[in-house]
Amino acid sequence: MVKLIGKELIEIYLEKAEDLVKFDAQAALKSYESALSIAQRSSERESEARISHKIGELYYLGGEFQKSV
């Protein structure tokens, strides 16, 4: 049951972040970070990887990613 609640909370935070990403990147980041924290605490490794990827995309699109030469 705990895993189910964790998964449901993760999905809620992900949906919220995806709605916010176009309008408020900082709020989206906070929502992604909340989802990531829940995924880590509930050992949802697949969700953790997906959320980490989304956070990386957000930073990349925001220009906060620098290629090292």
CHARMM internal coordinates of N, CA and C (Angstrom, degrees):
IC EDIT
DIST 1 N 1 CA 1.4495
DIST 1 CA 1 C 1.5309
ANGL 1 N 1 CA 1 C 110.74
DIST 1 C 2 N 1.3323
ANGL 1 CA 1 C 2 N 117.36
DIHE 1 N 1 CA 1 C 2 N -38.50
DIST 2 N 2 CA 1.4639
ANGL 1 C 2 N 2 CA 120.35
DIHE 1 CA 1 C 2 N 2 CA 179.68
DIST 2 CA 2 C 1.5256
ANGL 2 N 2 CA 2 C 110.27
DIHE 1 C 2 N 2 CA 2 C -61.92
DIST 2 C 3 N 1.3520
ANGL 2 CA 2 C 3 N 116.37
DIHE 2 N 2 CA 2 C 3 N -42.18
DIST 3 N 3 CA 1.4645
ANGL 2 C 3 N 3 CA 119.66
DIHE 2 CA 2 C 3 N 3 CA 178.22
DIST 3 CA 3 C 1.5255
ANGL 3 N 3 CA 3 C 110.83
DIHE 2 C 3 N 3 CA 3 C -60.60
DIST 3 C 4 N 1.3210
ANGL 3 CA 3 C 4 N 117.12
DIHE 3 N 3 CA 3 C 4 N -40.91
DIST 4 N 4 CA 1.4593
ANGL 3 C 4 N 4 CA 121.52
DIHE 3 CA 3 C 4 N 4 CA 179.92
DIST 4 CA 4 C 1.5149
ANGL 4 N 4 CA 4 C 110.45
DIHE 3 C 4 N 4 CA 4 C -63.23
DIST 4 C 5 N 1.3115
ANGL 4 CA 4 C 5 N 117.13
DIHE 4 N 4 CA 4 C 5 N -44.13
DIST 5 N 5 CA 1.4660
ANGL 4 C 5 N 5 CA 120.83
DIHE 4 CA 4 C 5 N 5 CA 178.21
DIST 5 CA 5 C 1.5126
ANGL 5 N 5 CA 5 C 109.99
DIHE 4 C 5 N 5 CA 5 C -63.94
DIST 5 C 6 N 1.3371
ANGL 5 CA 5 C 6 N 117.66
DIHE 5 N 5 CA 5 C 6 N -42.05
DIST 6 N 6 CA 1.4572
ANGL 5 C 6 N 6 CA 121.57
DIHE 5 CA 5 C 6 N 6 CA 177.57
DIST 6 CA 6 C 1.5202
ANGL 6 N 6 CA 6 C 111.48
DIHE 5 C 6 N 6 CA 6 C -59.61
DIST 6 C 7 N 1.3157
ANGL 6 CA 6 C 7 N 116.23
DIHE 6 N 6 CA 6 C 7 N -46.26
DIST 7 N 7 CA 1.4633
ANGL 6 C 7 N 7 CA 120.13
DIHE 6 CA 6 C 7 N 7 CA 179.85
DIST 7 CA 7 C 1.5263
ANGL 7 N 7 CA 7 C 111.33
DIHE 6 C 7 N 7 CA 7 C -62.76
DIST 7 C 8 N 1.3190
ANGL 7 CA 7 C 8 N 116.32
DIHE 7 N 7 CA 7 C 8 N -41.84
DIST 8 N 8 CA 1.4650
ANGL 7 C 8 N 8 CA 120.10
DIHE 7 CA 7 C 8 N 8 CA 180.00
DIST 8 CA 8 C 1.5252
ANGL 8 N 8 CA 8 C 111.00
DIHE 7 C 8 N 8 CA 8 C -64.62
DIST 8 C 9 N 1.3235
ANGL 8 CA 8 C 9 N 117.38
DIHE 8 N 8 CA 8 C 9 N -42.72
DIST 9 N 9 CA 1.4701
ANGL 8 C 9 N 9 CA 120.81
DIHE 8 CA 8 C 9 N 9 CA 178.10
DIST 9 CA 9 C 1.5244
ANGL 9 N 9 CA 9 C 110.99
DIHE 8 C 9 N 9 CA 9 C -64.54
DIST 9 C 10 N 1.3133
ANGL 9 CA 9 C 10 N 116.37
DIHE 9 N 9 CA 9 C 10 N -41.23
DIST 10 N 10 CA 1.4602
ANGL 9 C 10 N 10 CA 120.57
DIHE 9 CA 9 C 10 N 10 CA 177.89
DIST 10 CA 10 C 1.5232
ANGL 10 N 10 CA 10 C 109.73
DIHE 9 C 10 N 10 CA 10 C -58.30
DIST 10 C 11 N 1.3085
ANGL 10 CA 10 C 11 N 117.07
DIHE 10 N 10 CA 10 C 11 N -47.39
DIST 11 N 11 CA 1.4656
ANGL 10 C 11 N 11 CA 120.68
DIHE 10 CA 10 C 11 N 11 CA -178.99
DIST 11 CA 11 C 1.5288
ANGL 11 N 11 CA 11 C 111.82
DIHE 10 C 11 N 11 CA 11 C -63.75
DIST 11 C 12 N 1.3148
ANGL 11 CA 11 C 12 N 116.78
DIHE 11 N 11 CA 11 C 12 N -38.00
DIST 12 N 12 CA 1.4721
ANGL 11 C 12 N 12 CA 120.12
DIHE 11 CA 11 C 12 N 12 CA 177.93
DIST 12 CA 12 C 1.5236
ANGL 12 N 12 CA 12 C 110.35
DIHE 11 C 12 N 12 CA 12 C -62.18
DIST 12 C 13 N 1.3346
ANGL 12 CA 12 C 13 N 116.64
DIHE 12 N 12 CA 12 C 13 N -47.79
DIST 13 N 13 CA 1.4687
ANGL 12 C 13 N 13 CA 119.88
DIHE 12 CA 12 C 13 N 13 CA 179.29
DIST 13 CA 13 C 1.5259
ANGL 13 N 13 CA 13 C 111.78
DIHE 12 C 13 N 13 CA 13 C -65.23
DIST 13 C 14 N 1.3391
ANGL 13 CA 13 C 14 N 117.39
DIHE 13 N 13 CA 13 C 14 N -37.21
DIST 14 N 14 CA 1.4646
ANGL 13 C 14 N 14 CA 119.98
DIHE 13 CA 13 C 14 N 14 CA 178.11
DIST 14 CA 14 C 1.5238
ANGL 14 N 14 CA 14 C 111.73
DIHE 13 C 14 N 14 CA 14 C -65.15
DIST 14 C 15 N 1.3199
ANGL 14 CA 14 C 15 N 116.91
DIHE 14 N 14 CA 14 C 15 N -43.83
DIST 15 N 15 CA 1.4656
ANGL 14 C 15 N 15 CA 120.29
DIHE 14 CA 14 C 15 N 15 CA 177.87
DIST 15 CA 15 C 1.5258
ANGL 15 N 15 CA 15 C 110.77
DIHE 14 C 15 N 15 CA 15 C -61.29
DIST 15 C 16 N 1.3175
ANGL 15 CA 15 C 16 N 116.30
DIHE 15 N 15 CA 15 C 16 N -43.04
DIST 16 N 16 CA 1.4626
ANGL 15 C 16 N 16 CA 120.98
DIHE 15 CA 15 C 16 N 16 CA 178.66
DIST 16 CA 16 C 1.5218
ANGL 16 N 16 CA 16 C 110.28
DIHE 15 C 16 N 16 CA 16 C -61.22
DIST 16 C 17 N 1.3302
ANGL 16 CA 16 C 17 N 116.95
DIHE 16 N 16 CA 16 C 17 N -45.67
DIST 17 N 17 CA 1.4695
ANGL 16 C 17 N 17 CA 121.13
DIHE 16 CA 16 C 17 N 17 CA -179.89
DIST 17 CA 17 C 1.5184
ANGL 17 N 17 CA 17 C 111.04
DIHE 16 C 17 N 17 CA 17 C -62.41
DIST 17 C 18 N 1.3196
ANGL 17 CA 17 C 18 N 117.26
DIHE 17 N 17 CA 17 C 18 N -42.96
DIST 18 N 18 CA 1.4618
ANGL 17 C 18 N 18 CA 120.58
DIHE 17 CA 17 C 18 N 18 CA -178.85
DIST 18 CA 18 C 1.5232
ANGL 18 N 18 CA 18 C 111.60
DIHE 17 C 18 N 18 CA 18 C -66.13
DIST 18 C 19 N 1.3202
ANGL 18 CA 18 C 19 N 117.24
DIHE 18 N 18 CA 18 C 19 N -31.53
DIST 19 N 19 CA 1.4655
ANGL 18 C 19 N 19 CA 120.59
DIHE 18 CA 18 C 19 N 19 CA 174.83
DIST 19 CA 19 C 1.5238
ANGL 19 N 19 CA 19 C 111.26
DIHE 18 C 19 N 19 CA 19 C -70.19
DIST 19 C 20 N 1.3221
ANGL 19 CA 19 C 20 N 116.86
DIHE 19 N 19 CA 19 C 20 N -35.43
DIST 20 N 20 CA 1.4644
ANGL 19 C 20 N 20 CA 121.94
DIHE 19 CA 19 C 20 N 20 CA -175.58
DIST 20 CA 20 C 1.5233
ANGL 20 N 20 CA 20 C 113.97
DIHE 19 C 20 N 20 CA 20 C -83.51
DIST 20 C 21 N 1.3144
ANGL 20 CA 20 C 21 N 117.55
DIHE 20 N 20 CA 20 C 21 N -23.84
DIST 21 N 21 CA 1.4617
ANGL 20 C 21 N 21 CA 121.27
DIHE 20 CA 20 C 21 N 21 CA -167.93
DIST 21 CA 21 C 1.5334
ANGL 21 N 21 CA 21 C 113.27
DIHE 20 C 21 N 21 CA 21 C -55.37
DIST 21 C 22 N 1.3048
ANGL 21 CA 21 C 22 N 118.88
DIHE 21 N 21 CA 21 C 22 N -33.15
DIST 22 N 22 CA 1.4743
ANGL 21 C 22 N 22 CA 121.61
DIHE 21 CA 21 C 22 N 22 CA -178.48
DIST 22 CA 22 C 1.5239
ANGL 22 N 22 CA 22 C 112.74
DIHE 21 C 22 N 22 CA 22 C -79.79
DIST 22 C 23 N 1.3305
ANGL 22 CA 22 C 23 N 116.88
DIHE 22 N 22 CA 22 C 23 N -21.72
DIST 23 N 23 CA 1.4559
ANGL 22 C 23 N 23 CA 120.30
DIHE 22 CA 22 C 23 N 23 CA -172.69
DIST 23 CA 23 C 1.5300
ANGL 23 N 23 CA 23 C 114.15
DIHE 22 C 23 N 23 CA 23 C -111.68
DIST 23 C 24 N 1.3257
ANGL 23 CA 23 C 24 N 116.19
DIHE 23 N 23 CA 23 C 24 N -32.40
DIST 24 N 24 CA 1.4610
ANGL 23 C 24 N 24 CA 119.79
DIHE 23 CA 23 C 24 N 24 CA -175.26
DIST 24 CA 24 C 1.5309
ANGL 24 N 24 CA 24 C 108.87
DIHE 23 C 24 N 24 CA 24 C -148.94
DIST 24 C 25 N 1.3245
ANGL 24 CA 24 C 25 N 115.72
DIHE 24 N 24 CA 24 C 25 N 89.37
DIST 25 N 25 CA 1.4572
ANGL 24 C 25 N 25 CA 121.08
DIHE 24 CA 24 C 25 N 25 CA -175.31
DIST 25 CA 25 C 1.5264
ANGL 25 N 25 CA 25 C 112.14
DIHE 24 C 25 N 25 CA 25 C -61.16
DIST 25 C 26 N 1.3154
ANGL 25 CA 25 C 26 N 117.89
DIHE 25 N 25 CA 25 C 26 N -36.12
DIST 26 N 26 CA 1.4667
ANGL 25 C 26 N 26 CA 121.06
DIHE 25 CA 25 C 26 N 26 CA -179.93
DIST 26 CA 26 C 1.5250
ANGL 26 N 26 CA 26 C 111.21
DIHE 25 C 26 N 26 CA 26 C -65.87
DIST 26 C 27 N 1.3101
ANGL 26 CA 26 C 27 N 117.20
DIHE 26 N 26 CA 26 C 27 N -42.78
DIST 27 N 27 CA 1.4638
ANGL 26 C 27 N 27 CA 120.68
DIHE 26 CA 26 C 27 N 27 CA 178.08
DIST 27 CA 27 C 1.5308
ANGL 27 N 27 CA 27 C 110.26
DIHE 26 C 27 N 27 CA 27 C -66.69
DIST 27 C 28 N 1.3311
ANGL 27 CA 27 C 28 N 116.38
DIHE 27 N 27 CA 27 C 28 N -38.23
DIST 28 N 28 CA 1.4649
ANGL 27 C 28 N 28 CA 120.52
DIHE 27 CA 27 C 28 N 28 CA 177.19
DIST 28 CA 28 C 1.5271
ANGL 28 N 28 CA 28 C 109.93
DIHE 27 C 28 N 28 CA 28 C -62.76
DIST 28 C 29 N 1.3246
ANGL 28 CA 28 C 29 N 116.49
DIHE 28 N 28 CA 28 C 29 N -42.91
DIST 29 N 29 CA 1.4585
ANGL 28 C 29 N 29 CA 120.80
DIHE 28 CA 28 C 29 N 29 CA 179.02
DIST 29 CA 29 C 1.5280
ANGL 29 N 29 CA 29 C 111.07
DIHE 28 C 29 N 29 CA 29 C -60.63
DIST 29 C 30 N 1.3128
ANGL 29 CA 29 C 30 N 117.26
DIHE 29 N 29 CA 29 C 30 N -42.61
DIST 30 N 30 CA 1.4684
ANGL 29 C 30 N 30 CA 120.80
DIHE 29 CA 29 C 30 N 30 CA 178.43
DIST 30 CA 30 C 1.5269
ANGL 30 N 30 CA 30 C 111.05
DIHE 29 C 30 N 30 CA 30 C -61.74
DIST 30 C 31 N 1.3183
ANGL 30 CA 30 C 31 N 116.19
DIHE 30 N 30 CA 30 C 31 N -39.98
DIST 31 N 31 CA 1.4535
ANGL 30 C 31 N 31 CA 120.15
DIHE 30 CA 30 C 31 N 31 CA 179.35
DIST 31 CA 31 C 1.5338
ANGL 31 N 31 CA 31 C 110.66
DIHE 30 C 31 N 31 CA 31 C -68.04
DIST 31 C 32 N 1.3323
ANGL 31 CA 31 C 32 N 116.77
DIHE 31 N 31 CA 31 C 32 N -42.14
DIST 32 N 32 CA 1.4651
ANGL 31 C 32 N 32 CA 120.26
DIHE 31 CA 31 C 32 N 32 CA 175.82
DIST 32 CA 32 C 1.5318
ANGL 32 N 32 CA 32 C 110.49
DIHE 31 C 32 N 32 CA 32 C -61.05
DIST 32 C 33 N 1.3194
ANGL 32 CA 32 C 33 N 117.27
DIHE 32 N 32 CA 32 C 33 N -42.38
DIST 33 N 33 CA 1.4672
ANGL 32 C 33 N 33 CA 120.71
DIHE 32 CA 32 C 33 N 33 CA -179.89
DIST 33 CA 33 C 1.5282
ANGL 33 N 33 CA 33 C 111.29
DIHE 32 C 33 N 33 CA 33 C -64.52
DIST 33 C 34 N 1.3247
ANGL 33 CA 33 C 34 N 117.27
DIHE 33 N 33 CA 33 C 34 N -36.52
DIST 34 N 34 CA 1.4687
ANGL 33 C 34 N 34 CA 120.45
DIHE 33 CA 33 C 34 N 34 CA 176.12
DIST 34 CA 34 C 1.5297
ANGL 34 N 34 CA 34 C 110.06
DIHE 33 C 34 N 34 CA 34 C -64.59
DIST 34 C 35 N 1.3226
ANGL 34 CA 34 C 35 N 115.94
DIHE 34 N 34 CA 34 C 35 N -44.45
DIST 35 N 35 CA 1.4645
ANGL 34 C 35 N 35 CA 120.45
DIHE 34 CA 34 C 35 N 35 CA 178.27
DIST 35 CA 35 C 1.5232
ANGL 35 N 35 CA 35 C 110.53
DIHE 34 C 35 N 35 CA 35 C -62.27
DIST 35 C 36 N 1.3269
ANGL 35 CA 35 C 36 N 116.99
DIHE 35 N 35 CA 35 C 36 N -40.95
DIST 36 N 36 CA 1.4651
ANGL 35 C 36 N 36 CA 121.52
DIHE 35 CA 35 C 36 N 36 CA 179.69
DIST 36 CA 36 C 1.5269
ANGL 36 N 36 CA 36 C 110.77
DIHE 35 C 36 N 36 CA 36 C -63.31
DIST 36 C 37 N 1.3029
ANGL 36 CA 36 C 37 N 116.94
DIHE 36 N 36 CA 36 C 37 N -42.66
DIST 37 N 37 CA 1.4604
ANGL 36 C 37 N 37 CA 120.87
DIHE 36 CA 36 C 37 N 37 CA 179.06
DIST 37 CA 37 C 1.5244
ANGL 37 N 37 CA 37 C 111.07
DIHE 36 C 37 N 37 CA 37 C -60.96
DIST 37 C 38 N 1.3072
ANGL 37 CA 37 C 38 N 116.70
DIHE 37 N 37 CA 37 C 38 N -43.43
DIST 38 N 38 CA 1.4689
ANGL 37 C 38 N 38 CA 121.01
DIHE 37 CA 37 C 38 N 38 CA 178.88
DIST 38 CA 38 C 1.5199
ANGL 38 N 38 CA 38 C 110.20
DIHE 37 C 38 N 38 CA 38 C -65.15
DIST 38 C 39 N 1.3265
ANGL 38 CA 38 C 39 N 116.91
DIHE 38 N 38 CA 38 C 39 N -42.82
DIST 39 N 39 CA 1.4620
ANGL 38 C 39 N 39 CA 121.12
DIHE 38 CA 38 C 39 N 39 CA 179.54
DIST 39 CA 39 C 1.5269
ANGL 39 N 39 CA 39 C 110.71
DIHE 38 C 39 N 39 CA 39 C -61.18
DIST 39 C 40 N 1.3172
ANGL 39 CA 39 C 40 N 116.88
DIHE 39 N 39 CA 39 C 40 N -41.82
DIST 40 N 40 CA 1.4640
ANGL 39 C 40 N 40 CA 120.58
DIHE 39 CA 39 C 40 N 40 CA 179.58
DIST 40 CA 40 C 1.5185
ANGL 40 N 40 CA 40 C 111.44
DIHE 39 C 40 N 40 CA 40 C -66.03
DIST 40 C 41 N 1.3308
ANGL 40 CA 40 C 41 N 117.14
DIHE 40 N 40 CA 40 C 41 N -43.44
DIST 41 N 41 CA 1.4610
ANGL 40 C 41 N 41 CA 120.74
DIHE 40 CA 40 C 41 N 41 CA -178.87
DIST 41 CA 41 C 1.5214
ANGL 41 N 41 CA 41 C 112.92
DIHE 40 C 41 N 41 CA 41 C -69.20
DIST 41 C 42 N 1.3330
ANGL 41 CA 41 C 42 N 116.53
DIHE 41 N 41 CA 41 C 42 N -27.91
DIST 42 N 42 CA 1.4634
ANGL 41 C 42 N 42 CA 119.17
DIHE 41 CA 41 C 42 N 42 CA -178.72
DIST 42 CA 42 C 1.5275
ANGL 42 N 42 CA 42 C 112.21
DIHE 41 C 42 N 42 CA 42 C -101.29
DIST 42 C 43 N 1.3377
ANGL 42 CA 42 C 43 N 116.43
DIHE 42 N 42 CA 42 C 43 N 11.37
DIST 43 N 43 CA 1.4691
ANGL 42 C 43 N 43 CA 122.69
DIHE 42 CA 42 C 43 N 43 CA 177.40
DIST 43 CA 43 C 1.5225
ANGL 43 N 43 CA 43 C 113.34
DIHE 42 C 43 N 43 CA 43 C 55.81
DIST 43 C 44 N 1.3192
ANGL 43 CA 43 C 44 N 116.37
DIHE 43 N 43 CA 43 C 44 N 37.15
DIST 44 N 44 CA 1.4614
ANGL 43 C 44 N 44 CA 122.31
DIHE 43 CA 43 C 44 N 44 CA 176.90
DIST 44 CA 44 C 1.5325
ANGL 44 N 44 CA 44 C 107.42
DIHE 43 C 44 N 44 CA 44 C -91.31
DIST 44 C 45 N 1.3251
ANGL 44 CA 44 C 45 N 116.58
DIHE 44 N 44 CA 44 C 45 N 80.90
DIST 45 N 45 CA 1.4662
ANGL 44 C 45 N 45 CA 121.51
DIHE 44 CA 44 C 45 N 45 CA -173.22
DIST 45 CA 45 C 1.5254
ANGL 45 N 45 CA 45 C 113.22
DIHE 44 C 45 N 45 CA 45 C -63.37
DIST 45 C 46 N 1.3103
ANGL 45 CA 45 C 46 N 117.48
DIHE 45 N 45 CA 45 C 46 N -38.81
DIST 46 N 46 CA 1.4696
ANGL 45 C 46 N 46 CA 120.05
DIHE 45 CA 45 C 46 N 46 CA 179.01
DIST 46 CA 46 C 1.5269
ANGL 46 N 46 CA 46 C 110.54
DIHE 45 C 46 N 46 CA 46 C -64.26
DIST 46 C 47 N 1.3143
ANGL 46 CA 46 C 47 N 116.82
DIHE 46 N 46 CA 46 C 47 N -44.03
DIST 47 N 47 CA 1.4678
ANGL 46 C 47 N 47 CA 121.03
DIHE 46 CA 46 C 47 N 47 CA 177.28
DIST 47 CA 47 C 1.5209
ANGL 47 N 47 CA 47 C 110.48
DIHE 46 C 47 N 47 CA 47 C -64.49
DIST 47 C 48 N 1.3271
ANGL 47 CA 47 C 48 N 116.36
DIHE 47 N 47 CA 47 C 48 N -40.48
DIST 48 N 48 CA 1.4586
ANGL 47 C 48 N 48 CA 121.10
DIHE 47 CA 47 C 48 N 48 CA 179.79
DIST 48 CA 48 C 1.5372
ANGL 48 N 48 CA 48 C 110.58
DIHE 47 C 48 N 48 CA 48 C -59.65
DIST 48 C 49 N 1.3165
ANGL 48 CA 48 C 49 N 116.33
DIHE 48 N 48 CA 48 C 49 N -43.46
DIST 49 N 49 CA 1.4660
ANGL 48 C 49 N 49 CA 120.39
DIHE 48 CA 48 C 49 N 49 CA 179.04
DIST 49 CA 49 C 1.5275
ANGL 49 N 49 CA 49 C 111.13
DIHE 48 C 49 N 49 CA 49 C -65.71
DIST 49 C 50 N 1.3218
ANGL 49 CA 49 C 50 N 116.29
DIHE 49 N 49 CA 49 C 50 N -43.72
DIST 50 N 50 CA 1.4746
ANGL 49 C 50 N 50 CA 120.38
DIHE 49 CA 49 C 50 N 50 CA -179.60
DIST 50 CA 50 C 1.5221
ANGL 50 N 50 CA 50 C 111.09
DIHE 49 C 50 N 50 CA 50 C -63.13
DIST 50 C 51 N 1.3124
ANGL 50 CA 50 C 51 N 117.09
DIHE 50 N 50 CA 50 C 51 N -42.40
DIST 51 N 51 CA 1.4661
ANGL 50 C 51 N 51 CA 121.27
DIHE 50 CA 50 C 51 N 51 CA -179.65
DIST 51 CA 51 C 1.5286
ANGL 51 N 51 CA 51 C 110.40
DIHE 50 C 51 N 51 CA 51 C -67.84
DIST 51 C 52 N 1.3238
ANGL 51 CA 51 C 52 N 116.94
DIHE 51 N 51 CA 51 C 52 N -42.30
DIST 52 N 52 CA 1.4668
ANGL 51 C 52 N 52 CA 120.30
DIHE 51 CA 51 C 52 N 52 CA 178.07
DIST 52 CA 52 C 1.5277
ANGL 52 N 52 CA 52 C 110.31
DIHE 51 C 52 N 52 CA 52 C -59.36
DIST 52 C 53 N 1.3143
ANGL 52 CA 52 C 53 N 116.19
DIHE 52 N 52 CA 52 C 53 N -39.55
DIST 53 N 53 CA 1.4690
ANGL 52 C 53 N 53 CA 120.70
DIHE 52 CA 52 C 53 N 53 CA 177.07
DIST 53 CA 53 C 1.5304
ANGL 53 N 53 CA 53 C 110.50
DIHE 52 C 53 N 53 CA 53 C -62.83
DIST 53 C 54 N 1.3086
ANGL 53 CA 53 C 54 N 116.41
DIHE 53 N 53 CA 53 C 54 N -44.26
DIST 54 N 54 CA 1.4760
ANGL 53 C 54 N 54 CA 120.64
DIHE 53 CA 53 C 54 N 54 CA 179.58
DIST 54 CA 54 C 1.5293
ANGL 54 N 54 CA 54 C 110.93
DIHE 53 C 54 N 54 CA 54 C -62.20
DIST 54 C 55 N 1.3341
ANGL 54 CA 54 C 55 N 116.92
DIHE 54 N 54 CA 54 C 55 N -40.77
DIST 55 N 55 CA 1.4654
ANGL 54 C 55 N 55 CA 120.58
DIHE 54 CA 54 C 55 N 55 CA 178.11
DIST 55 CA 55 C 1.5248
ANGL 55 N 55 CA 55 C 109.68
DIHE 54 C 55 N 55 CA 55 C -63.84
DIST 55 C 56 N 1.3219
ANGL 55 CA 55 C 56 N 116.95
DIHE 55 N 55 CA 55 C 56 N -42.85
DIST 56 N 56 CA 1.4617
ANGL 55 C 56 N 56 CA 121.20
DIHE 55 CA 55 C 56 N 56 CA 177.20
DIST 56 CA 56 C 1.5167
ANGL 56 N 56 CA 56 C 112.06
DIHE 55 C 56 N 56 CA 56 C -60.20
DIST 56 C 57 N 1.3230
ANGL 56 CA 56 C 57 N 116.73
DIHE 56 N 56 CA 56 C 57 N -42.89
DIST 57 N 57 CA 1.4753
ANGL 56 C 57 N 57 CA 120.68
DIHE 56 CA 56 C 57 N 57 CA 177.10
DIST 57 CA 57 C 1.5227
ANGL 57 N 57 CA 57 C 110.99
DIHE 56 C 57 N 57 CA 57 C -61.00
DIST 57 C 58 N 1.3115
ANGL 57 CA 57 C 58 N 116.17
DIHE 57 N 57 CA 57 C 58 N -41.23
DIST 58 N 58 CA 1.4611
ANGL 57 C 58 N 58 CA 120.97
DIHE 57 CA 57 C 58 N 58 CA -179.51
DIST 58 CA 58 C 1.5258
ANGL 58 N 58 CA 58 C 110.64
DIHE 57 C 58 N 58 CA 58 C -62.22
DIST 58 C 59 N 1.3195
ANGL 58 CA 58 C 59 N 116.51
DIHE 58 N 58 CA 58 C 59 N -45.08
DIST 59 N 59 CA 1.4658
ANGL 58 C 59 N 59 CA 120.07
DIHE 58 CA 58 C 59 N 59 CA 176.99
DIST 59 CA 59 C 1.5301
ANGL 59 N 59 CA 59 C 111.02
DIHE 58 C 59 N 59 CA 59 C -64.29
DIST 59 C 60 N 1.3202
ANGL 59 CA 59 C 60 N 116.43
DIHE 59 N 59 CA 59 C 60 N -41.81
DIST 60 N 60 CA 1.4608
ANGL 59 C 60 N 60 CA 120.72
DIHE 59 CA 59 C 60 N 60 CA -179.70
DIST 60 CA 60 C 1.5290
ANGL 60 N 60 CA 60 C 110.89
DIHE 59 C 60 N 60 CA 60 C -62.24
DIST 60 C 61 N 1.3147
ANGL 60 CA 60 C 61 N 116.41
DIHE 60 N 60 CA 60 C 61 N -47.39
DIST 61 N 61 CA 1.4710
ANGL 60 C 61 N 61 CA 120.65
DIHE 60 CA 60 C 61 N 61 CA -179.47
DIST 61 CA 61 C 1.5358
ANGL 61 N 61 CA 61 C 111.78
DIHE 60 C 61 N 61 CA 61 C -66.45
DIST 61 C 62 N 1.3313
ANGL 61 CA 61 C 62 N 116.36
DIHE 61 N 61 CA 61 C 62 N -27.36
DIST 62 N 62 CA 1.4504
ANGL 61 C 62 N 62 CA 121.29
DIHE 61 CA 61 C 62 N 62 CA 178.50
DIST 62 CA 62 C 1.5272
ANGL 62 N 62 CA 62 C 113.15
DIHE 61 C 62 N 62 CA 62 C -81.89
DIST 62 C 63 N 1.3444
ANGL 62 CA 62 C 63 N 116.13
DIHE 62 N 62 CA 62 C 63 N -0.61
DIST 63 N 63 CA 1.4531
ANGL 62 C 63 N 63 CA 120.05
DIHE 62 CA 62 C 63 N 63 CA 178.22
DIST 63 CA 63 C 1.5176
ANGL 63 N 63 CA 63 C 113.23
DIHE 62 C 63 N 63 CA 63 C 78.66
DIST 63 C 64 N 1.3163
ANGL 63 CA 63 C 64 N 118.01
DIHE 63 N 63 CA 63 C 64 N 15.95
DIST 64 N 64 CA 1.4622
ANGL 63 C 64 N 64 CA 120.40
DIHE 63 CA 63 C 64 N 64 CA -177.63
DIST 64 CA 64 C 1.5259
ANGL 64 N 64 CA 64 C 111.79
DIHE 63 C 64 N 64 CA 64 C -94.89
DIST 64 C 65 N 1.3122
ANGL 64 CA 64 C 65 N 116.52
DIHE 64 N 64 CA 64 C 65 N 9.35
DIST 65 N 65 CA 1.4442
ANGL 64 C 65 N 65 CA 121.44
DIHE 64 CA 64 C 65 N 65 CA 178.77
DIST 65 CA 65 C 1.5184
ANGL 65 N 65 CA 65 C 108.73
DIHE 64 C 65 N 65 CA 65 C -106.62
DIST 65 C 66 N 1.2935
ANGL 65 CA 65 C 66 N 117.05
DIHE 65 N 65 CA 65 C 66 N 128.07
DIST 66 N 66 CA 1.4643
ANGL 65 C 66 N 66 CA 121.81
DIHE 65 CA 65 C 66 N 66 CA 179.63
DIST 66 CA 66 C 1.5211
ANGL 66 N 66 CA 66 C 108.77
DIHE 65 C 66 N 66 CA 66 C -117.06
DIST 66 C 67 N 1.3139
ANGL 66 CA 66 C 67 N 116.85
DIHE 66 N 66 CA 66 C 67 N 129.48
DIST 67 N 67 CA 1.4593
ANGL 66 C 67 N 67 CA 120.20
DIHE 66 CA 66 C 67 N 67 CA 174.12
DIST 67 CA 67 C 1.5209
ANGL 67 N 67 CA 67 C 107.89
DIHE 66 C 67 N 67 CA 67 C -75.38
DIST 67 C 68 N 1.3211
ANGL 67 CA 67 C 68 N 115.43
DIHE 67 N 67 CA 67 C 68 N 137.75
DIST 68 N 68 CA 1.4625
ANGL 67 C 68 N 68 CA 117.79
DIHE 67 CA 67 C 68 N 68 CA 174.76
DIST 68 CA 68 C 1.5274
ANGL 68 N 68 CA 68 C 107.74
DIHE 67 C 68 N 68 CA 68 C -91.81
DIST 68 C 69 N 1.3011
ANGL 68 CA 68 C 69 N 114.26
DIHE 68 N 68 CA 68 C 69 N 135.43
DIST 69 N 69 CA 1.4596
ANGL 68 C 69 N 69 CA 120.67
DIHE 68 CA 68 C 69 N 69 CA -175.98
DIST 69 CA 69 C 1.4999
ANGL 69 N 69 CA 69 C 110.50
DIHE 68 C 69 N 69 CA 69 C -102.62
END
COOR INIT
IC SEED 1 N 1 CA 1 C
IC BUILD
